[in-house]
Amino acid sequence: MSQAANANLFFRLFDGLDDPNRIAIETQGGRHISYGELIARAGQIANVLVSRGVKVGDRVAVQVEKSVENLVLYLATVRAGAVYLPLNTAYTLNELDYFITDSEPSLVVCDPAKAEGIAAIAAKVKAKVETLGPNGKGSLTDAADQASPVFETVARGNDDLAAILYTSGTTGRSKGAMLSHDNLASNSKTLVDYWRFTDKDVLIHALPIYHTHGLFVASNVTLFARAAMIFLPRLDPDLIIKLMARSTVLMGVPTFYTRLLQNPALSKETTRHMRLFVSGSAPLLADTHREWSARTGHAVLERYGMTETNMNTSNPYDGERVPGAVGYPLPGISVRVTDPETGKEVARENIGMIEVKGPNVFKGYWRMPEKTKSEFRDDGFFITGDLGKIDDKGYVHILGRGKDLVISGGFNVYPKEIESEIDAMPGVVESAVIGVPHADFGEGVTAVVVCHRDAGVSEASVLQGLDGRLAKFKMPKRVFIVDELPRNTMGKVQKNVLREAYKDIYAK
């Protein structure tokens, strides 16, 4: 394949760069990285990957804190023709064991503090281990410092894999969503146009980069537009408001907007220089949307995406951004609503299962051909598992999930995993984990537990028992001890009844 026909995401991101001195990234510490420096550093790290035995198609699993070097590692991995596999930094060794043994990477990159524990897991699949700390330093960058910046980008086809992201379902084990070079490139280029990104934009990047929103949407869109991003390690409302004076775009999850609204410095004046506020990864409450508009004069642009599909819909850049709606299907993407039982498309304003089709839709689940087949219709539409409707104006509304997946703070939480941990505790009979509305997190993870009489099980004891067993974002925010769980005539726990019963527990 010639370079002209190279579909490698890295090649497409930087092809035709006319000014390598243009600033791509600014760090909180005042460091500036140009596009040329980004490309050169990616070349050095790509050379290290190859020297460590990473071959085309190999997985590179990464669990490190956010840093510029972490982002460069992503770029270097796809440049080398390998498959980038980011892992949430909150995952415990207990959880990492599954992801690493399932994906069988040839290399695992981790925080130096976790190297010993992860090395034992990596040895099971004969993977090598390199380190990268929160400060961007480690064995990986030490080796890169000595490597050549010259690296010929490996030719890849549109359907070749660029990344695998593990996503949670409501039954069974976590699934690795396989995303191709074209899945990522096509979706990012569509968003550049739809959201009017140009090389004059400056994005405030405060999202983590181990999931779709921070890595593929925020980072790829910025780079495709030749724009700049101010790379922050985490949400810092005071700093973000100060940075708005010289920035143009903020991408965030609902938590960002609720926290910023709590800051008295937020006003029409402090947001005057901004042109776009984007929210996603979890539902933005309509009240938050309206309060933001009243306070700043800006309407938040809410969109809808998934790990398996990247972005599917968006409220319009020009036109009404409807509170509680996720907008229109993006160009080139088809969205329909079907009857969950029959699969037949339903009329406007009718609730059903949301299905999507387009170049953004993933290639399937890693090593799960039967699961992949069951999630697609014969005509190629992907069954999202989300319930919703398309209104008379064509806006898509997400109204719930056909499955019991909880999305808290933008992260997918698999209830069965938490229930299994609680059910194994002494004195517990059974449990049910649900998500209920939460202004900061979209949904708050909530556990309802039935115990043996006089077992002495309490909210505190359950939380203590889970501590260290689960990532922090999976931890229940509340635990309720009850006599029994509601069931239907078939004996199935009625989580919809529980969600209704506890819907107001996080209300302010």
N, C-alpha and C positions, 0 to 999 in steps of 0.2 A: 504494500500500500504506500503510495507516495505521500509526502508531507501535506500536499495540497488536498488529499482526500482523507487526512487523518481526523478521525472523529474523537480522539482523546480529549476529554474535558479540559485538561491543562492546555493543550494546543489551542483549543477553541477559545479559552479564556484570554490568552495572551497574544493570539495571532493578530498581526497588524498593529501592534503597539507602536505608536509614533513618537512617544516621549518617555523613554525609560527613567527620566529624572522626576517624573510626576510622582507626588507622594501618594502612596497607597494606604499606609497605616501610620497612625500616631498613637503612642501608648500613653497611659496615665502619667508615666514618669517623664514624658517629654521627648521620648525617642521617636525619630521619623524614619520610616522605611519606604524607599521608592519602589516603583514597579520593577525597575531593573535589578535592585537589590533582592527583591522578593523572588524573582526568577533565578538569580544566581544562587541564592541560598537553597532554593528547591532543588537545584542541580546538585549541590553538595550533598544534601540529605538523600537524594535519589541514588547517588553513587554509593553512599554508605549502605543503603538498603540492599542494593545489588551485591555489594561486597559481603553482606551478611547472609547471602543465599536466597534473598527474596526474588522469586521468578514471576514472570507474567501470569496473572491469575491467582497468585498466592494472596492470602489474607494477611493484613497487618492489623493486629488488634491493639487498640490504644486506650489506656485509662490514665489520663494525666490532667492536671489543672489547666485552665485556659491560659494561653500565652501566645505570642506571635509565633514562636517556634512550633507550637502545637498546630497552628493553622498551616505553617509551611510544611509540616510533616504530612498533613492531608494532601496538599498540593503535590508534594514529592512522591507520595504513594501512587496517586493516579498517573503522574507523569511517567513513573516506572512501569506502568501497566499492571500494577497490583491492585488489590481491593481493600479500600479503607474501611475499618470496622471500629467506630468509636464506641466507647462504653462509659456510661454514666459514672462520674467520679464518686458517687455515693454507694455504688455496689460493694457489698462485702465480699470477702474471699469465698464464702459459701455460695454466693450468687455467681461470682466470676468463674467458678469451677465449671458450671454448666455452659456459659457462653464460650469459653475457651475450648473446652473439649468438643463442643458441638461444631464450632466453626473451623477448628484445626488450623490456626494461623501458623505461618512459618516464623513469624516474629511477633513478640509482644512488647510494647513500649509502656512503661509504667513509672510512677513516682519512685524515686530512690528509696523512700521510706517503706514501700510495699514490695520491693524487689524480692526479698527472701520468700515471702508467702506466695507471690505470683510465680516465682521460678519453679516452685514445687508443682504447681498446676501446669505450667508450660511444659515441664518435662514429660508429662503424660502424653503430649502430642509431639514431642521432640521439637518444640519451638525454642528459638533463641530469645533472650531477653535483653533489652536496652532500657536505659532510664532517661527520664526527662522531668525535671522538677518544676515547681510553680514559678521559679525565677528564670525558666527557660534554659537551665543548665543541667547537664547530665552526660552519661556516656555517649548518647547519640550525638549531641552537639559537640562534644570533645572530638569525636571522630570526624564530624562534618567540617570542623575547623581545618583539618588537614587534607580534606578531599577537594577535588577539582570542581569548579562551578559549571564546567562544560558537561552537558548530558543531552543526548539526543532523545527527545520525547518519543516514547514507544508508541507505535501506530496501533490504534484500537478502532474497532467498528462501533457503529451506533448501539448495537445490542450487547456489546461486551460489558461486563460488570465493572463499575467504578467503586461501589460501596455496598456494604450490608449493614442495615440498621435493625437491631432486634426490637420487636414490638410485642406488646402484651395482648393477649386475648382474654376471654372469660373462661375458657376451658382448655385443658391441655397445657403444653409447655410453651415458653416464649418462642416466637418465630422470627427467623432472620429474613427481612424483606430485602430482596436483591434489586438494586438500582443500577441502571446502565448509564453509560456516558451520555447517551441522548436523553434519557429521563431527566437528568440533572441539567444538562445544557439547554435543552429546549424550554424547560419550565422557567429557568432563570432569565433567558432572553425574552420570553413572553412577559415576565414581570417587569423587566427594564422598560419595556414599551408601555405596558398598562399603567405603571405607577410613575411614568415620565422621569425616569432616572437619567441624569446626564453627568458629564465629567465635572460639573460645578457642584455636585451634591457632596455633603459631608454627613455620613451616618454615625449616630451615637450607637455603638455596638456594646451593649451590656448583657447580652444573652450568653448562655453557655454554648459551647460549640461541639457538643456530643449528640445533638439531635438536629432534626430537619430545619427548624426555624433559624437557629443561630449559625449553623454551618452552611446549609445549602441555600437558604433564602437570603439571609442578611449578607453573608460573605460573598457568595457567587454573584448575586445581583450587583453588589458594589463593584466587584472586579470587572464584570462584563461591561459596566457603564464607564469604566476608567475613573470612577469616583474615589473618594477617600473615606476611611472610617477611623473613628476614635475608639480604640480598643480598650474597654474597661473590664476589669476582672469580674465585676458583679454589679448589681443594682446599687446605686448610691444617689438617692434623690437630690440631695444638695448639689452634688457635683454635676449631675445631669442637667439640672436647671441652669447652672452657670454655663455649661457647654452649649446650651441652646442659642446663646448669643452669636455663635459662629458655626452652628450646624444647621442642617436643613431637614433631616429625617431621623425619627426614632422608631425602631421596631421593638415591640415588647409583648409580654403576656399580660393578662388582666391585672395581675399583681402590681406591675409597673405603674399602671394608671391609678389604681386605688392608693398606692403609697405616695405617688406624686401629688394626688389631690389632698393628701393630709399635710402637705408642705405649704405653709403660708406664703412662700415666695412665688408659687405658681400663679401666673396671671396672664392677661392678654399682652402685657408689655414684655414679660420674660419669654413668651413663646412667639414673639412678633417675627423673628427671623426664620422660624421653622415653616416648612411647607407641607409636611406630611407626618402623621402619626399612624402607625400600623399596629393592630392588635391581632393576636392569633394564639394557637396552641390550646386554648380553652375558651369557653363562651364568655364574652364580655357582657356583664349585666346591662340591660337597657338603661337602668338608673345611672350607672357609671358613665355610659355614653352621653347621656343628657347632661349630667353634672360637668363633664369635661368640656362639652360645647359651651355651656353657660359661663364657665370659669375662664376659658382660654380663647373662645371664638373659633376653635378648630373642631371639626367633626372627625372623630377617630375612624379610620378606615379598617373595618373588620373583614377578614378573609377566612377561608376554610381549606384546610389541608390535612393530610395524613402522612404517616411515615411511609406508607406504601405508594403514595401518589404525589408527594410534594403538594403544591397548591392546585386546588380545583376551581375555586370561585373567589371573587373579590367584589366588594362594593366598588362602585365606579369612582374614578379619580374626579371626573366632572359629573355632576348629577347628585341625586340624593343618596346619602349614606344612611340607610335605615337602621335605627337601633334594634338589636335583636335579630337582624338578618345578616347573612354572609355574602350577599350580592349575587352577581350574575356568573355563569360559567365563563372561565377565561377563554380567550380566543383559541380555537383548535381543540377544545375540550368539550365533550358532551356529558350532560348531567340529566338523569331522568329519575322519576320516582315510581316505584313499582309496588304492587301488592305483595307483601312478604310471603304469602301462601302460594299464589299462582305465578308470580313473576311478571304479571302483565302490567303495563304502564297505566298509571291512574291519571285522572284529570287534574288540572290546576286546582290548588287549594285543598287537595286531598292528601292526607298523611299516608306515607308508606316508606319503603326502603330506598335510600339514596344509592344510586349506582352511577359510576363514572367510566368514561372511556377517553383515551387520548395518549399522546406521546409521553405524557408524564407518568403513566401508570406502570408500576414496577413489573419485573419479569417473573415474579413468583417467590415462594418461600424456600429458603435454603434447605435442600435435601428433604423437602416435603411435597412431592409431586401430587399426592392425592389431596392434601389440604389446598394446594394451589388450584387444582382443578375444581374443587368444590366452591371456591370463592369467585369464580368467573362464570358468566353466562356464555352460552354457545356463540353469541354474537360479539364476544370480547369485552362486555361491560364487567367491571369489577364491583362486587357487592360490598359496600363499605361497612355495613353493620350499623349505620346511623339512620335513625328515623327522622323524617323531615317532610317538607312540602315545597313546592314552587308556587308562589302567589300569582295573582292575576297580572302583576307588573313584571314577572319573570325573576323576581328575587328568590333566592334559595334560603330556606329557614331550617336550621337544625333543631329538632324538637326533643331529641333523646336518643337512646341507643337500643337497638334490638337486642343487644347483648348487655351484660352488666359491667362492662369496662368502666372504670372511674378515671377521669382526667383531672388531676390535681396539680395546679401550678404549671400546667403545660405538659406534665409527664403522665404517661399511661400507667395505670396501676391495675394489676391483675388480682381481683378479689380472692380467687381460690388459693393463691399463694399465701396470702395473709391468714385466711381461714384455716389452712392446714397447720400453720404455726400455732395459732390460738388453740385449735382443737387438740393439739398434742400436749397442752399444758395440764398439769394435775388439777382435777376438780371440774374441768370444762366438759360439758356434754356436747355442745355444738355452737357454731357461730355463723354469723352472716355479715359480710362486709359490703357496705354501700357507699355511694357518693351522694352528698346532699349539697344544695347551693351554699357557696361561701364567697363573700365579696372579694377576698384577696386571691383565692386559689381556684376560683371557678367552681370546683367541687371540693368539699372536705371529706377525706377518708374517715369513715365512721364504722365502728364495730359494734354489733349487737350480739351479746353472749348469753347462753343458757348454761347454768352450772348445777352441779349436784348440791343438794341441800347441805348447809353447814360446811361447805368446802372452803369458805374464806376467800373466795376469788373476788377481787375488786378491780376497779378501773386502774388503779395504781399498779397492782400486781401483774395485770395483763401487759401494760405498757413496759414494765420492768422486764418481763419475760421476753418481749419482742426486741428490746434494745440490743443492738449488735447482731441480730439475726436478719434484719431487713434494712434496706436503704432508708435514709431519713424521710424521703418523700413518700414512702409507702406506709409509714407509721400512722396509725389512726390518731386523729386529733381529739376524738372522744371515744370512750368505750362505755356502753350501757349494758347493765346486767338485768336480764328479764327472766320471767318464768318459762316462756315458750316463744317460739317463732311462728308467725302466721303461715298457714299452709293452705293450698287449694285442695280440691277433692282427690287429686292424684298424689297428694303428699309432698308436692314441690313447695319449697319456701317461696313465699310471695315477696320478693324484694321491692316490688312496686308499692306494696302496702307499707313496708318499712320506710321507704323514701318519703312517702306522704306523711307518715307519723313523725319523722324527724326533720322535716324540710326546713323548719324555722330555728333549729338549735344554734346556728351560727349567725342569725340575724342580728344586726347592730341596733 
